[in-house]
Every structure is written in C-alpha cells, then in structure tokens.
Amino acid sequence: MQQGIHSNSKGNTGSAADANNADNRNESENISNSGSSEAEARELSWIDSYKDEFLKMHNEQENARQPQFIPTGLAPLDEALGGGLVRGLNVIVGVSSVGNTAIAMQMADQIAASGINVIVYSLEQFEDQLMAKSISRETALHAKRIGADVPGNAKSAKELRSGDYTLFTELQKMVVDAAVDTYSGYCNKLHFYESDGGKGTAHVRRTVDIHMRKTGRVPVVIVDSLQLMALHGRYGSGKQKVENTVHELWQLSRDLDTPVIAISSLYGQSHKDAVSMELFKEYGAIACCADVLIGMQIECIGCMDFDVQEAMARNPRSAELAILKNRYGNVSTPVRLDYYPAYNLFE
C-alpha cells in the first residue's frame, strides 16, 4: 500500500515537473514570439517608411518627367510601338534622302506641341533650315484642312526662305500666315543647337543639365546624326567612336529617364537594300543599346521589278517603317506612311 502511495507520489512529482517544463517552454515561446513580433513590427515600420519615401520621391520625379510613352503624333507608328517613344534610346536608321531627319523633326514638333520641351542637336542642318521645313509642313497641313490644293498653295522650305512673299496669291499668304501662327504656338518648346565642330555627347549632357536647372523639366533629346556626333569622340577608331557615342547616349537616356532619339545614316547602303538587323553586325552597340530601333525604307523594297527611281519620284512616296527592335513591346509588321518630301510631311 505504501508502495502504491510512493509510486503515486513519484507520478505526481513527475507530472508537476512536466508541467513546469511545459510552462517554461510556453514562456520561452511567448518570449520568442514576442521578440519575433517586435522584429516583424520593426521591419514593417521600416518598409512603410521606405515605401512612403519611395512614393514621395517617385511623385516628385513624375512631376518633372514625361509619361511612360511619348506619342510621336503619327498614330500608326504610336500604335505599333505600344503608345509611342520609350524613355530610353530610340534609333531611327535609313539611307540618305529617305526622310530620317524629316520624320524626326515632325516628331519633335508634335512632341513640343503637346507641351514637352525638346532639345535638337543638329549637326547636319542649321536652325533656320529646320524651322523653314517645319513651317512648310504646317502649310501643307493647313491647305489640307481648308480643302485647298496642296501643290498650288503649300510652300516648300526653299520657297519660304528665298521666295518673295509679295508675289504669293492671297490664298497662299493666308496658308503661310496660318502655318507661321501654328508654329509660333509651340516653337518655344524647341531648343536648337547647331554644329560648331565640337558638340559631342559630353556637351549634350551639359546642355541638358543647364536646361533642367533653368526649367525644372526633363526634355526629349534628338541627335542628328549619330555618325557626325561620333566624329567628336575622344578615343578609338571611327567604328569605336560610334560604339562609344551610342553607349553614352544610352546612358544619358537612363540617367535622365527620358527619350533620346538618335538618327543613324546607313552610308554605303543602296535604296534597293531592305533594312534589317543584319546591317548592324559591324555596329553591335546600336543593336544592343537601342531600346527601340526603327528602320526607314521605301515600301516594297526588295519586291520583284522594284524600280527605285519610280518609287522616289512618287508624290507622295510610300514610306515604310520597320520596327526592328522594341524592348518594351512587340516587333510589329512594318508601318506604312505617305511621305511628301517637298513639305517634309508624313501621314
């Protein structure tokens, strides 16, 4: 009997010990959980603080920069690009006289008309030449709007710069005056820098920095042309200078989070050769760094019985924009546009 009592006593003692151990474990778990909760709370507090700071900084940046896509004003091209130009390096390539500069300046004007500042580095043409071409385009657009005959009433850039205004008909004067008024409405958003024999990418960056300090706005940057700007590079061969210039313009677009449009001429290529990625084997940086790569060419190039002279003589010409690369969207089928070279107009 006593043995039984003794046995029970041991059992009770064991139960008490187990209870104490359980209490200790629970207390340890509570302490651990409490510590974990405090750590989680601190982490969440840090995340919330970081998120608030990030959103504040993001909102400040959004107030100073452009939207995610910048429409070019050319609806078929904007649709093919998924909304417009990206905040990155956009390269337009094509052979001479196919309309590379004309389409870039039409984009510049339409971006400026939307209220966004545009810096144009022109190493091929002077400011007054580019302005005359823009006004010429506006004369063609205004003539179309009022139902007037375009060839008879719109004026080319050459006519605007060297023609005698007093000899224009009353309708021609009205068209020109309306074009000048339209251009005056957005030209204050355009900032031209002509070639003076020393404008490389470092000068572009300094100019953009000064512009941002003065205006508080990030501009779209256009460079015409990539090869001429590369001549001002400091190091390497001709090919290496082009590669360096491409990379520096790409870096500028990243640092400023803005579209940079570079025009690249395909020297040595024929109008009969279709634009493709194969052309960029020699200049890998263009294919690698470009976020968007647009190849300009005459429509139906490479087709059987294609006649270059006949295609170039058409008015309008049938231009084709091949989206060779689109880092943030699909590579679509080529975009077809009508090109009126006399008036620097794409439609």
C-alpha positions as CSV (number, residue, x, y, z in Angstrom):
1,M,0.0,0.0,0.0
2,Q,2.8,2.3,0.9
3,Q,4.5,1.3,-2.3
4,G,1.5,2.3,-4.2
5,I,1.4,5.6,-2.3
6,H,5.1,6.0,-3.1
7,S,4.5,5.2,-6.7
8,N,1.7,7.8,-6.9
9,S,3.9,10.3,-5.3
10,K,6.5,9.8,-7.9
11,G,3.9,10.1,-10.6
12,N,2.6,13.3,-9.2
13,T,6.1,14.7,-8.8
14,G,6.8,13.8,-12.5
15,S,3.5,15.5,-13.6
16,A,4.5,18.6,-11.7
17,A,7.9,18.6,-13.3
18,D,6.4,18.1,-16.8
19,A,4.0,21.0,-16.1
20,N,6.9,23.2,-15.1
21,N,8.8,22.3,-18.2
22,A,5.7,23.0,-20.3
23,D,5.3,26.4,-18.6
24,N,8.9,27.1,-19.2
25,R,8.6,26.1,-22.9
26,N,5.4,28.2,-23.2
27,E,7.2,31.2,-21.6
28,S,10.1,30.7,-23.9
29,E,7.8,30.5,-26.9
30,N,6.0,33.6,-25.7
31,I,9.3,35.5,-25.3
32,S,10.4,34.2,-28.7
33,N,7.1,35.1,-30.3
34,S,7.2,38.5,-28.6
35,G,10.7,39.1,-29.9
36,S,9.6,37.9,-33.4
37,S,6.5,40.1,-33.3
38,E,8.7,43.1,-32.3
39,A,11.1,42.3,-35.1
40,E,8.3,42.0,-37.6
41,A,6.8,45.2,-36.3
42,R,10.1,47.0,-36.7
43,E,10.5,45.5,-40.2
44,L,7.0,46.6,-41.2
45,S,7.6,50.0,-39.8
46,W,10.8,50.3,-41.9
47,I,9.1,49.0,-45.0
48,D,6.2,51.5,-44.5
49,S,8.8,54.3,-44.0
50,Y,10.7,53.2,-47.1
51,K,7.5,53.0,-49.1
52,D,6.4,56.4,-48.1
53,E,9.8,57.9,-49.0
54,F,9.9,56.0,-52.3
55,L,6.4,57.2,-53.2
56,K,7.3,60.7,-52.3
57,M,10.4,60.6,-54.4
58,H,8.6,58.9,-57.2
59,N,5.8,61.5,-57.2
60,E,8.4,64.3,-57.3
61,Q,10.1,62.7,-60.3
62,E,6.8,62.1,-62.0
63,N,6.1,65.8,-61.8
64,A,9.3,66.6,-63.5
65,R,9.4,63.9,-66.2
66,Q,7.3,62.8,-69.1
67,P,4.7,60.0,-69.2
68,Q,5.8,56.4,-69.8
69,F,5.3,56.7,-73.5
70,I,5.7,59.9,-75.6
71,P,3.3,59.8,-78.6
72,T,5.0,60.8,-81.8
73,G,1.8,62.2,-83.3
74,L,2.0,59.5,-86.0
75,A,-0.9,57.3,-85.0
76,P,0.1,54.1,-86.9
77,L,3.6,54.3,-85.5
78,D,2.4,55.0,-81.9
79,E,0.1,52.0,-82.1
80,A,2.9,49.8,-83.4
81,L,5.2,51.0,-80.6
82,G,2.6,50.3,-77.9
83,G,2.0,54.0,-77.2
84,G,4.9,56.0,-78.5
85,L,8.6,56.5,-77.8
86,V,10.0,55.0,-74.7
87,R,12.1,56.7,-72.0
88,G,15.3,55.2,-73.4
89,L,17.4,55.2,-76.6
90,N,15.3,55.3,-79.8
91,V,17.3,55.0,-83.0
92,I,16.0,55.8,-86.5
93,V,18.1,54.4,-89.3
94,G,17.9,54.7,-93.1
95,V,19.8,55.5,-96.2
96,S,20.3,59.1,-97.3
97,S,17.2,61.1,-98.6
98,V,14.7,58.5,-97.3
99,G,13.3,61.0,-94.7
100,N,15.2,60.3,-91.5
101,T,15.6,63.9,-90.4
102,A,12.1,64.9,-91.7
103,I,10.3,62.3,-89.6
104,A,12.4,63.0,-86.5
105,M,11.6,66.8,-86.8
106,Q,7.9,66.0,-87.3
107,M,8.1,64.0,-84.1
108,A,9.9,66.9,-82.4
109,D,7.3,69.4,-83.4
110,Q,4.4,67.3,-82.4
111,I,6.0,66.4,-79.0
112,A,6.7,70.2,-78.5
113,A,3.0,70.9,-79.4
114,S,2.0,68.6,-76.6
115,G,3.8,70.8,-74.1
116,I,7.1,68.8,-73.7
117,N,10.4,70.5,-74.2
118,V,12.7,69.2,-77.0
119,I,16.4,69.7,-77.4
120,V,17.6,69.2,-81.0
121,Y,21.3,68.7,-81.7
122,S,21.6,69.2,-85.5
123,L,25.0,68.5,-86.9
124,E,23.7,68.5,-90.5
125,Q,21.4,71.5,-90.9
126,F,21.0,74.9,-89.4
127,E,18.2,76.1,-87.2
128,D,16.6,78.3,-89.8
129,Q,16.6,75.4,-92.3
130,L,14.8,73.2,-89.8
131,M,12.3,75.9,-88.9
132,A,11.5,76.5,-92.6
133,K,10.9,72.8,-93.1
134,S,8.5,72.7,-90.1
135,I,6.6,75.8,-91.3
136,S,6.5,74.2,-94.8
137,R,4.9,71.1,-93.2
138,E,2.3,73.3,-91.5
139,T,1.4,75.0,-94.8
140,A,0.6,71.6,-96.3
141,L,-1.4,70.6,-93.3
142,H,-3.4,73.9,-93.3
143,A,-4.0,73.6,-97.0
144,K,-5.4,70.1,-96.5
145,R,-7.6,71.4,-93.6
146,I,-9.3,74.1,-95.6
147,G,-9.6,71.8,-98.7
148,A,-7.2,73.9,-100.8
149,D,-4.9,72.3,-103.4
150,V,-1.7,71.4,-101.6
151,P,0.8,71.7,-104.5
152,G,-0.7,75.1,-105.5
153,N,-0.9,76.7,-102.1
154,A,1.5,74.9,-99.7
155,K,5.1,76.2,-99.8
156,S,8.4,74.3,-99.7
157,A,11.1,75.3,-97.3
158,K,13.1,76.6,-100.2
159,E,10.2,78.8,-101.3
160,L,9.7,80.1,-97.7
161,R,13.4,81.0,-97.3
162,S,14.1,82.5,-100.8
163,G,10.6,83.3,-102.2
164,D,9.1,86.7,-102.4
165,Y,6.1,86.8,-100.1
166,T,4.6,89.8,-102.0
167,L,4.3,87.5,-105.1
168,F,2.2,84.9,-103.3
169,T,-1.6,84.8,-104.0
170,E,-3.9,85.9,-101.3
171,L,-4.8,82.2,-100.5
172,Q,-1.1,81.3,-100.4
173,K,-0.4,84.2,-98.0
174,M,-3.3,83.0,-95.8
175,V,-1.9,79.5,-95.7
176,V,1.6,80.7,-94.9
177,D,0.3,83.1,-92.2
178,A,-1.7,80.3,-90.6
179,A,1.3,78.0,-90.7
180,V,3.5,80.6,-89.0
181,D,0.9,81.1,-86.3
182,T,0.6,77.4,-85.7
183,Y,4.4,77.0,-85.5
184,S,4.7,80.0,-83.2
185,G,2.4,78.2,-80.7
186,Y,4.9,75.5,-79.9
187,C,8.3,76.6,-81.2
188,N,9.2,78.0,-77.7
189,K,9.4,74.3,-76.6
190,L,12.0,73.6,-79.2
191,H,15.7,74.3,-78.4
192,F,18.2,74.0,-81.3
193,Y,21.9,73.5,-81.1
194,E,23.8,73.7,-84.4
195,S,27.1,72.0,-85.2
196,D,30.1,74.2,-84.4
197,G,32.7,71.5,-84.8
198,G,32.8,70.3,-81.2
199,K,29.5,69.1,-79.9
200,G,30.0,65.6,-78.6
201,T,27.9,63.7,-76.0
202,A,29.6,65.5,-73.1
203,H,28.3,68.8,-74.5
204,V,24.8,67.3,-74.9
205,R,24.8,66.2,-71.2
206,R,26.0,69.7,-70.0
207,T,23.3,71.4,-72.1
208,V,20.6,69.2,-70.8
209,D,21.7,69.7,-67.2
210,I,21.6,73.5,-67.7
211,H,18.2,73.3,-69.4
212,M,16.8,71.2,-66.5
213,R,18.1,73.7,-63.9
214,K,16.5,76.6,-65.7
215,T,13.2,75.0,-66.5
216,G,12.8,72.2,-63.9
217,R,11.7,69.9,-66.7
218,V,13.3,66.9,-68.4
219,P,13.5,67.4,-72.2
220,V,13.3,64.9,-75.0
221,V,16.7,64.9,-76.8
222,I,17.2,64.5,-80.6
223,V,20.6,64.0,-82.2
224,D,21.1,64.3,-85.9
225,S,23.2,62.4,-86.7
226,L,24.9,59.7,-84.7
227,Q,27.8,59.3,-87.0
228,L,28.6,63.0,-87.1
229,M,28.4,63.3,-83.3
230,A,30.8,60.3,-83.1
231,L,33.4,62.3,-85.0
232,H,33.8,64.4,-81.9
233,G,34.6,61.4,-79.7
234,R,37.9,61.4,-77.9
235,Y,39.1,57.8,-78.2
236,G,39.3,55.0,-80.6
237,S,38.8,54.4,-84.3
238,G,35.8,55.6,-86.3
239,K,33.9,52.4,-85.5
240,Q,34.8,52.6,-81.8
241,K,33.8,56.2,-81.6
242,V,30.3,55.3,-83.0
243,E,30.1,52.5,-80.4
244,N,31.1,54.8,-77.6
245,T,28.6,57.5,-78.7
246,V,25.8,55.0,-78.8
247,H,26.6,53.8,-75.3
248,E,26.9,57.4,-74.0
249,L,23.5,58.4,-75.4
250,W,22.0,55.2,-74.0
251,Q,23.5,56.1,-70.6
252,L,22.1,59.7,-70.9
253,S,18.6,58.3,-71.6
254,R,18.9,56.1,-68.5
255,D,20.3,58.8,-66.2
256,L,17.6,61.3,-67.2
257,D,14.8,58.7,-67.7
258,T,13.9,60.5,-71.0
259,P,13.6,59.6,-74.7
260,V,16.7,60.2,-76.6
261,I,16.2,59.9,-80.4
262,A,19.3,59.3,-82.5
263,I,19.3,59.4,-86.3
264,S,21.7,57.0,-87.9
265,S,22.5,57.1,-91.6
266,L,23.3,53.9,-93.4
267,Y,26.2,55.1,-95.5
268,G,27.2,52.8,-98.4
269,Q,23.8,51.1,-98.5
270,S,21.6,51.1,-101.5
271,H,17.9,52.2,-101.7
272,K,17.4,48.7,-103.0
273,D,18.6,47.0,-99.8
274,A,16.0,46.2,-97.2
275,V,16.7,47.4,-93.7
276,S,17.3,44.5,-91.3
277,M,19.2,43.6,-88.1
278,E,21.9,42.1,-90.3
279,L,23.1,45.6,-91.1
280,F,24.2,46.2,-87.5
281,K,26.7,43.4,-87.2
282,E,29.5,45.9,-87.6
283,Y,28.0,48.2,-85.0
284,G,26.8,45.9,-82.3
285,A,26.2,48.7,-79.8
286,I,23.3,50.1,-81.9
287,A,21.5,46.7,-81.9
288,C,22.4,46.1,-78.2
289,C,21.8,49.5,-76.6
290,A,18.8,50.8,-78.6
291,D,15.5,50.3,-76.8
292,V,13.7,50.9,-80.0
293,L,15.2,50.5,-83.4
294,I,13.3,51.8,-86.4
295,G,14.4,51.2,-90.0
296,M,13.1,53.6,-92.7
297,Q,12.9,52.5,-96.3
298,I,10.8,52.8,-99.4
299,E,7.8,50.5,-99.4
300,C,8.0,47.3,-101.5
301,I,11.8,47.4,-101.5
302,G,13.2,44.1,-102.5
303,C,10.0,43.2,-104.4
304,M,10.2,41.8,-107.9
305,D,10.5,44.6,-110.6
306,F,11.1,47.2,-107.9
307,D,12.1,50.5,-109.5
308,V,13.9,52.9,-107.1
309,Q,13.7,55.9,-109.4
310,E,10.0,55.5,-110.0
311,A,9.4,54.9,-106.2
312,M,11.4,58.0,-105.3
313,A,9.6,60.2,-107.9
314,R,6.1,59.5,-106.5
315,N,4.3,62.2,-104.6
316,P,3.5,61.1,-102.0
317,R,6.2,58.4,-101.6
318,S,5.2,55.2,-99.9
319,A,7.5,55.1,-96.8
320,E,7.8,52.0,-94.6
321,L,9.0,51.9,-91.0
322,A,10.2,48.6,-89.9
323,I,10.3,48.1,-86.1
324,L,13.5,46.1,-85.9
325,K,13.6,46.1,-82.1
326,N,11.2,47.1,-79.4
327,R,12.5,46.3,-75.9
328,Y,9.2,47.1,-74.2
329,G,6.7,45.8,-76.8
330,N,6.1,43.7,-79.8
331,V,8.0,43.8,-83.1
332,S,5.1,44.6,-85.3
333,T,4.6,44.4,-89.0
334,P,6.1,47.4,-90.9
335,V,4.2,50.7,-90.6
336,R,3.3,52.4,-93.9
337,L,3.1,56.2,-94.2
338,D,2.7,58.6,-97.0
339,Y,5.7,60.9,-97.3
340,Y,5.5,64.3,-99.0
341,P,9.2,65.3,-99.3
342,A,8.5,68.8,-100.7
343,Y,6.8,69.6,-97.4
344,N,8.6,67.3,-95.0
345,L,5.3,65.7,-94.1
346,F,4.5,62.2,-93.1
347,E,0.9,61.0,-92.8
